[in-house]
Amino acid sequence: MGKSLGFTLNGGLFGAVPEKIERKKLYGFNKTIVFDENGSECETANLDEGASGIIPRGGIGLGILSPEGLWVERASLKAVDMDGKDAALMKSCYDSTVALERKVPAEVLLDYCITGFYELPDSELAGAIGADIYMFDYCYRASYEPVTAFVLSAGRTAFMFVGYKAPFEMLSLPEEVTLDEEDEEECEEDEEIDFSMM
């Protein structure tokens, strides 16, 4: 069972275990399985640079090298901001309660690219949220880069959307355009055919 995420809203304390809603859960999925001539299932593998050896699954990892090409332990690194100062580490949202204080209109939510969608099965939380949308900084684990999350409700169920602000602005016409009715009538008259001329 997953971790419970606690919320405070209007003096009330609510808790729910976020249940991720994935595309394959909604729409189903297809899986392709490849077999060899003996009927055994094939596994994906990688080749080394010279294509002289096969590297099985799990045989490749990530490492950090210094500019001199020396191995660097991750624990010796530190995060800094654009000014070179130590970056602030944000605690996991699961280590404390999240205060739902920032109420935002739907237009703000629509400016974000949603990368995660979770159900929060707590009818009391859904009732407390009502028709409002709340925004907060979300970290699954302690991180220097929190993502943005939104909490809203639909009926007796609350949902959490996680994502990042879209790097573009939505475009629209500066004003409504209406067709001139007189022009439409002229077009209709021009399209009429006089069969007596044939």
Residue frames as qw, qx, qy, qz and C-alpha x, y, z in Angstrom:
[[0.000, 0.888, 0.460, 0.000, 0.00, 0.00, 0.00],
 [0.403, 0.561, -0.014, 0.723, 1.24, 3.52, -0.86],
 [0.268, -0.150, -0.441, 0.843, 1.99, 6.39, 1.47],
 [0.025, -0.811, -0.582, 0.053, -0.81, 8.60, 2.75],
 [0.268, 0.312, 0.068, 0.909, -0.73, 12.25, 1.75],
 [0.190, -0.625, -0.611, 0.447, -2.13, 14.62, 4.38],
 [0.114, 0.509, 0.278, 0.807, -3.93, 17.90, 3.62],
 [0.099, -0.492, -0.541, 0.674, -5.14, 20.75, 5.80],
 [0.011, -0.359, -0.473, -0.805, -8.02, 22.83, 4.49],
 [0.402, -0.561, -0.168, -0.704, -10.30, 25.27, 6.33],
 [0.428, -0.510, 0.530, -0.526, -9.16, 23.94, 9.70],
 [0.955, -0.033, 0.166, -0.244, -9.78, 20.30, 8.77],
 [0.185, -0.540, 0.798, 0.194, -7.21, 17.51, 8.40],
 [0.892, 0.314, 0.052, -0.320, -7.64, 15.01, 5.59],
 [0.301, -0.496, 0.779, 0.237, -5.58, 12.05, 4.44],
 [0.869, 0.401, 0.109, -0.268, -5.61, 9.95, 1.29],
 [0.594, -0.273, 0.633, 0.415, -3.33, 7.50, -0.50],
 [0.403, 0.611, -0.277, -0.623, -2.89, 8.80, -4.08],
 [0.737, 0.141, 0.654, 0.096, -3.79, 6.13, -6.63],
 [0.026, -0.431, 0.496, 0.753, -2.13, 6.78, -9.99],
 [0.708, 0.518, 0.400, -0.265, -4.48, 6.63, -12.94],
 [0.282, -0.376, 0.647, 0.600, -2.52, 5.47, -15.97],
 [0.487, 0.372, -0.357, -0.705, -3.52, 5.51, -19.61],
 [0.348, 0.112, -0.909, -0.200, -3.30, 1.71, -19.85],
 [0.084, 0.230, 0.834, -0.495, -5.67, 1.41, -16.89],
 [0.413, 0.465, 0.207, -0.755, -8.22, 3.57, -18.70],
 [0.615, 0.535, -0.270, -0.513, -7.82, 2.31, -22.27],
 [0.965, 0.006, 0.255, 0.059, -6.02, -1.02, -21.97],
 [0.004, -0.771, 0.557, 0.309, -2.75, -1.85, -23.74],
 [0.933, 0.325, -0.148, -0.044, -1.09, -4.24, -26.17],
 [0.443, -0.676, 0.573, 0.139, 2.09, -6.14, -25.47],
 [0.764, 0.512, -0.367, -0.136, 4.26, -7.72, -28.14],
 [0.692, -0.483, 0.536, 0.023, 6.11, -10.87, -27.10],
 [0.556, 0.614, -0.521, -0.204, 8.83, -12.26, -29.35],
 [0.881, -0.258, 0.394, -0.042, 9.78, -15.96, -29.31],
 [0.003, 0.571, -0.736, -0.364, 12.78, -17.70, -30.82],
 [0.598, 0.202, -0.649, -0.424, 12.64, -20.82, -32.97],
 [0.316, -0.018, -0.913, 0.257, 12.55, -23.02, -29.83],
 [0.409, -0.661, -0.550, -0.306, 9.52, -21.22, -28.41],
 [0.508, -0.423, -0.388, 0.642, 11.50, -19.42, -25.68],
 [0.036, 0.967, 0.252, -0.023, 10.64, -15.79, -24.96],
 [0.593, 0.394, -0.066, 0.699, 13.26, -13.31, -26.18],
 [0.377, -0.790, -0.240, 0.420, 14.66, -10.53, -23.98],
 [0.322, 0.925, -0.047, 0.195, 15.95, -7.12, -24.96],
 [0.755, -0.385, 0.079, 0.524, 19.74, -6.70, -24.76],
 [0.167, 0.953, -0.160, -0.195, 22.33, -4.10, -25.79],
 [0.863, 0.284, -0.037, 0.416, 25.54, -4.38, -27.77],
 [0.474, -0.631, 0.052, 0.612, 28.78, -2.72, -26.73],
 [0.185, 0.806, -0.183, -0.531, 30.36, -0.04, -28.94],
 [0.031, 0.460, -0.783, -0.418, 32.31, -2.54, -31.01],
 [0.834, 0.105, -0.125, -0.528, 29.28, -4.87, -31.31],
 [0.445, 0.343, -0.823, 0.079, 31.51, -7.66, -29.99],
 [0.137, -0.089, -0.880, 0.445, 29.59, -8.38, -26.80],
 [0.380, -0.572, -0.545, -0.481, 26.00, -8.58, -25.63],
 [0.006, -0.162, 0.549, -0.820, 25.07, -6.60, -22.50],
 [0.246, -0.465, -0.845, -0.094, 22.00, -8.14, -20.80],
 [0.300, -0.778, -0.259, -0.487, 19.24, -6.15, -19.09],
 [0.643, -0.764, -0.032, 0.042, 20.56, -4.42, -15.96],
 [0.816, -0.061, 0.079, 0.570, 24.12, -4.37, -17.27],
 [0.308, 0.495, 0.092, 0.807, 24.17, -0.61, -17.98],
 [0.361, -0.736, -0.443, 0.363, 24.19, 2.09, -15.32],
 [0.191, 0.903, 0.046, 0.382, 24.72, 5.83, -15.02],
 [0.687, -0.365, -0.187, 0.599, 27.79, 7.41, -13.50],
 [0.046, 0.998, 0.027, -0.013, 29.15, 10.92, -12.98],
 [0.781, 0.085, 0.013, 0.619, 32.62, 11.88, -14.20],
 [0.230, -0.785, -0.012, 0.575, 34.64, 15.00, -13.42],
 [0.459, 0.843, -0.159, -0.229, 36.01, 17.18, -16.28],
 [0.046, -0.642, 0.757, 0.111, 39.24, 15.17, -15.88],
 [0.709, 0.136, -0.618, -0.313, 37.38, 11.90, -16.45],
 [0.124, 0.152, -0.868, 0.456, 37.53, 10.72, -12.84],
 [0.400, -0.484, -0.761, -0.163, 34.64, 8.95, -11.09],
 [0.140, -0.323, 0.291, -0.890, 32.61, 11.25, -8.79],
 [0.137, -0.330, -0.893, 0.272, 30.53, 9.95, -5.89],
 [0.162, -0.667, -0.497, -0.530, 26.99, 11.37, -5.89],
 [0.532, -0.717, -0.387, 0.232, 27.22, 12.12, -2.14],
 [0.495, -0.301, 0.014, 0.815, 30.07, 14.58, -2.78],
 [0.121, 0.405, 0.426, 0.800, 27.91, 16.75, -5.06],
 [0.008, 0.517, 0.540, -0.664, 25.76, 19.66, -3.94],
 [0.252, 0.695, 0.573, 0.353, 22.98, 21.58, -5.68],
 [0.195, -0.362, -0.095, 0.907, 23.32, 25.32, -6.29],
 [0.376, 0.783, 0.429, -0.247, 21.02, 27.93, -7.79],
 [0.589, 0.707, 0.164, 0.355, 21.75, 30.21, -10.75],
 [0.061, -0.938, 0.232, -0.249, 23.70, 32.57, -8.46],
 [0.535, 0.382, -0.678, 0.329, 25.94, 29.78, -7.16],
 [0.374, -0.395, 0.533, -0.648, 24.32, 29.72, -3.71],
 [0.074, 0.014, 0.988, -0.132, 23.27, 26.49, -2.04],
 [0.455, -0.247, -0.512, -0.686, 19.83, 25.43, -3.30],
 [0.499, -0.227, 0.509, -0.664, 17.09, 24.82, -0.74],
 [0.196, -0.023, -0.972, -0.127, 16.08, 21.20, -0.28],
 [0.599, -0.199, -0.005, -0.776, 12.31, 20.77, -0.05],
 [0.358, -0.129, 0.875, -0.299, 11.01, 17.97, 2.16],
 [0.122, -0.204, -0.899, -0.369, 8.79, 15.24, 0.80],
 [0.469, -0.297, -0.112, -0.824, 5.09, 16.12, 0.95],
 [0.790, -0.252, -0.536, -0.160, 4.58, 12.74, 2.64],
 [0.505, -0.002, -0.580, 0.639, 6.73, 13.77, 5.63],
 [0.046, 0.251, 0.415, -0.873, 4.27, 16.49, 6.70],
 [0.337, 0.658, 0.655, -0.152, 0.83, 17.83, 5.81],
 [0.257, 0.237, 0.401, 0.847, 0.17, 20.00, 2.78],
 [0.110, 0.550, 0.422, -0.712, -1.70, 23.23, 3.49],
 [0.286, 0.513, 0.636, 0.501, -4.20, 23.92, 0.68],
 [0.129, -0.665, -0.259, 0.688, -4.11, 27.73, 0.71],
 [0.008, 0.352, -0.413, -0.840, -3.53, 28.85, -2.89],
 [0.544, 0.530, 0.620, -0.198, -6.89, 28.86, -4.65],
 [0.099, -0.317, 0.514, 0.791, -6.55, 29.33, -8.43],
 [0.669, 0.429, 0.085, -0.601, -8.98, 29.66, -11.36],
 [0.888, 0.203, 0.411, 0.051, -9.28, 26.91, -14.00],
 [0.529, 0.834, -0.146, 0.059, -7.29, 29.03, -16.48],
 [0.194, -0.755, 0.623, -0.065, -4.15, 28.55, -14.36],
 [0.745, -0.109, 0.658, -0.033, -4.54, 24.75, -14.45],
 [0.769, 0.582, 0.263, 0.009, -4.98, 24.88, -18.23],
 [0.236, 0.897, -0.373, 0.003, -1.59, 26.63, -18.56],
 [0.412, -0.545, 0.729, -0.042, 0.17, 23.47, -17.31],
 [0.638, 0.271, -0.677, -0.247, 1.29, 20.29, -19.05],
 [0.770, -0.391, 0.328, -0.383, -0.01, 17.47, -16.86],
 [0.385, 0.453, -0.804, -0.023, 2.37, 14.54, -16.41],
 [0.176, -0.054, -0.940, 0.288, 0.65, 12.69, -13.56],
 [0.541, -0.316, -0.220, -0.748, -2.98, 12.10, -12.62],
 [0.195, 0.019, -0.899, 0.390, -3.99, 10.66, -9.24],
 [0.536, -0.560, -0.447, -0.446, -7.25, 9.79, -7.51],
 [0.016, 0.265, -0.645, 0.716, -7.50, 10.80, -3.83],
 [0.481, -0.385, -0.735, -0.285, -10.16, 8.46, -2.40],
 [0.183, -0.282, -0.607, 0.720, -11.45, 10.68, 0.42],
 [0.019, -0.686, -0.614, -0.390, -15.04, 11.89, 0.08],
 [0.341, -0.821, -0.289, 0.355, -14.58, 14.32, 3.00],
 [0.371, -0.369, 0.284, 0.803, -11.65, 15.98, 1.22],
 [0.156, 0.347, 0.652, 0.656, -13.70, 16.20, -1.98],
 [0.177, -0.810, -0.554, -0.072, -16.54, 17.84, -0.07],
 [0.389, -0.723, -0.080, 0.566, -14.18, 20.36, 1.56],
 [0.331, -0.120, 0.452, 0.819, -12.66, 21.29, -1.82],
 [0.404, 0.669, 0.413, -0.467, -16.07, 21.79, -3.44],
 [0.643, 0.720, 0.232, 0.119, -15.87, 23.61, -6.76],
 [0.097, -0.930, 0.321, 0.153, -12.46, 25.17, -6.00],
 [0.867, 0.345, -0.201, 0.298, -9.02, 24.31, -7.40],
 [0.486, -0.834, 0.234, 0.112, -5.98, 24.44, -5.10],
 [0.689, 0.605, -0.312, 0.248, -2.34, 24.64, -6.19],
 [0.598, -0.741, 0.304, 0.035, 0.77, 23.61, -4.21],
 [0.278, 0.662, -0.695, -0.045, 4.41, 22.56, -4.61],
 [0.965, -0.125, 0.092, -0.211, 4.73, 18.77, -4.70],
 [0.191, 0.590, -0.784, 0.034, 7.70, 16.51, -3.98],
 [0.909, -0.127, -0.356, -0.177, 7.32, 12.74, -3.79],
 [0.804, -0.297, -0.212, 0.469, 10.70, 12.56, -2.06],
 [0.288, -0.803, 0.034, 0.521, 12.99, 15.33, -0.81],
 [0.629, 0.455, 0.377, 0.506, 14.03, 17.35, -3.85],
 [0.241, -0.368, 0.040, 0.897, 15.55, 20.62, -4.99],
 [0.191, 0.037, -0.464, -0.864, 13.02, 20.88, -7.82],
 [0.376, 0.325, 0.748, -0.439, 9.40, 20.52, -6.71],
 [0.018, 0.282, 0.701, 0.654, 6.72, 20.17, -9.34],
 [0.360, -0.053, 0.135, -0.922, 3.37, 21.91, -9.33],
 [0.071, -0.274, -0.959, -0.008, 0.28, 20.02, -8.21],
 [0.405, -0.184, -0.094, -0.891, -3.42, 20.87, -8.33],
 [0.043, 0.214, 0.936, -0.275, -6.18, 19.37, -6.21],
 [0.448, -0.006, -0.144, -0.882, -9.81, 19.49, -7.30],
 [0.389, 0.106, 0.863, -0.304, -12.92, 17.42, -6.87],
 [0.430, 0.015, -0.563, -0.706, -15.53, 15.88, -9.12],
 [0.748, -0.349, -0.453, -0.336, -18.56, 14.64, -7.25],
 [0.753, -0.637, 0.111, -0.120, -17.47, 12.69, -4.17],
 [0.894, -0.017, 0.082, 0.441, -13.92, 12.05, -5.42],
 [0.103, -0.919, 0.228, 0.306, -10.86, 14.30, -5.21],
 [0.861, 0.384, 0.084, 0.323, -8.12, 14.28, -7.84],
 [0.363, -0.767, 0.258, 0.462, -4.53, 15.52, -7.96],
 [0.722, 0.661, 0.055, 0.194, -2.87, 16.67, -11.19],
 [0.562, -0.609, 0.265, 0.494, 0.94, 17.01, -11.32],
 [0.673, 0.586, 0.270, 0.362, 2.79, 18.87, -14.06],
 [0.430, -0.325, 0.076, 0.839, 4.84, 21.82, -15.22],
 [0.265, 0.755, 0.150, -0.581, 3.97, 25.19, -16.73],
 [0.736, 0.510, 0.368, 0.251, 3.73, 25.04, -20.51],
 [0.452, -0.355, 0.192, 0.795, 6.60, 26.93, -22.19],
 [0.092, 0.256, 0.509, 0.817, 4.23, 28.68, -24.61],
 [0.270, 0.270, 0.374, -0.846, 1.26, 31.02, -24.43],
 [0.377, 0.497, 0.780, 0.051, -2.16, 30.19, -25.82],
 [0.031, -0.096, 0.307, 0.946, -3.15, 32.35, -28.79],
 [0.250, 0.615, 0.732, -0.155, -6.59, 33.65, -29.68],
 [0.232, 0.603, 0.388, 0.657, -8.21, 36.17, -31.99],
 [0.140, -0.002, -0.331, 0.933, -8.21, 39.71, -30.56],
 [0.446, 0.196, 0.252, -0.836, -11.91, 40.14, -31.33],
 [0.581, 0.308, 0.747, -0.098, -14.85, 38.18, -32.64],
 [0.041, 0.199, -0.565, -0.800, -15.34, 38.16, -36.40],
 [0.529, 0.448, 0.602, -0.397, -18.87, 38.30, -37.87],
 [0.343, 0.208, 0.690, 0.603, -19.84, 37.72, -41.47],
 [0.236, 0.254, -0.025, -0.937, -21.58, 40.50, -43.32],
 [0.526, 0.364, 0.730, -0.240, -25.10, 39.29, -44.08],
 [0.485, 0.745, -0.032, -0.457, -25.36, 41.44, -47.23],
 [0.122, 0.568, -0.760, -0.292, -22.28, 39.73, -48.71],
 [0.347, 0.014, 0.934, -0.084, -23.84, 36.33, -48.02],
 [0.552, 0.590, 0.452, -0.377, -27.06, 37.33, -49.86],
 [0.365, 0.748, -0.363, -0.419, -25.05, 38.57, -52.88],
 [0.079, -0.368, 0.913, 0.157, -23.16, 35.25, -53.02],
 [0.461, 0.266, 0.819, -0.213, -26.42, 33.29, -52.95],
 [0.525, 0.717, 0.146, -0.434, -27.87, 35.40, -55.80],
 [0.211, 0.671, -0.617, -0.352, -24.74, 34.86, -57.92],
 [0.217, -0.195, 0.956, 0.030, -24.97, 31.10, -57.45],
 [0.628, 0.413, 0.509, -0.418, -28.56, 30.87, -58.79],
 [0.253, -0.070, 0.757, 0.599, -28.76, 29.37, -62.29],
 [0.531, 0.452, 0.089, -0.711, -31.16, 30.68, -64.90],
 [0.550, 0.064, 0.811, 0.190, -32.21, 27.59, -66.92],
 [0.523, 0.761, 0.327, -0.199, -34.02, 29.74, -69.52],
 [0.081, 0.832, -0.429, -0.344, -30.62, 30.83, -70.84],
 [0.387, -0.280, 0.849, 0.225, -29.79, 27.25, -71.91]]
